[in-house]
Amino acid sequence: MDLGLKDAHVVLVGASRGIGRAAARKFAADGAKLALIARNLKGLEKTAAQCRELGSPEVLCFAADMVSSADIDAAFAAIGEAWGSINVLINNAANSVGTHGAFEKFTDEAVYTEAYDRIALGYVRTTRAALPYMKKAEWGRIVNVSTTSTASASPMLHVYNMTKAALVSMSYANAKEFAPLGILVNVLSPGSIMVEGGNWGEVINSYFAKTGLDPNSPYDALKMQSQMFGDGAGEAVWTKRIGYVDEYGAAIAWLGCKANSYMTGANVNVDGGSNFKG
């Protein structure tokens, strides 16, 4: 199936690892030109090398922090100068480190303001910077990556969930506002993710050592989650495993492609069935 991505101008924010890197590979394999943004330039360069090998005709890398309007504006100004227009914006940057724990743990309100600044306002900054260039393109897609836990009870993640819920609300408003411009806005809400270094990276890996489970096994990772949270995850996830980054990357590529021409204002769960409501 032709996704209509050959030579499309695609900006991926948060592309230095995990879902962002996987999505970049999917866009690259379909011939898109890529601009990769993250704080970790070394990680971006690794992603860029993989994308070039897969056939992307052009890959640009920009080190930028989501909390800095100056960083974001400078990156998009350079992208605009290079390309003139942007077709696709993938907002994937997020940092959940330090936001995991019981409610009573968070007595320092700076944790909340920093998380909101980085995740919710960070997506505002990138969308605001991209919009003038997206208006110049023949077609446009915005994909905002959230989480399934904004819509279901998920203990010990309330700080992260609050900020992600804010960007979901923004996405719905933008979907209606941008539709007359030919820009479709959708949300991808992933379930639990297998990333480099094990499930959920540095946030959760310490729990594996306590359980004796393998952090590199998606089946063990689901068992660990169920034990740690006591949330019945093992029964709720029909696939009996946690998702691989490439599975999420493929879903992002579909939401962000030209062939996806009629979906906007949607929040798509990719979670092995754990958020099925029926």
Secondary structure, 3 states (H helix, E strand, C coil): CCCCCCCCEEEEECCCCHHHHHHHHHHHHCCCEEEEEECCHHHHHHHHHHHHHHCCCCEEEEECCCCCHHHHHHHHHHHHHHHCCCCEEEECCCCCCCCCCCHHHCCCCHHHHHHHHHHHHHHHHHHHHHHHHHCCCCCEEEEEECCHHHCCCCCCCHHHHHHHHHHHHHHHHHHHHHHHHCEEEEEEEECCEEECCEECHHHCHHHHHHHCCCCCCHHHHHHHHHHHHCCCHHHHCCCCCCEEHHHHHHHHHHHCCCCCCCCCCCEEEECCCCCCCC
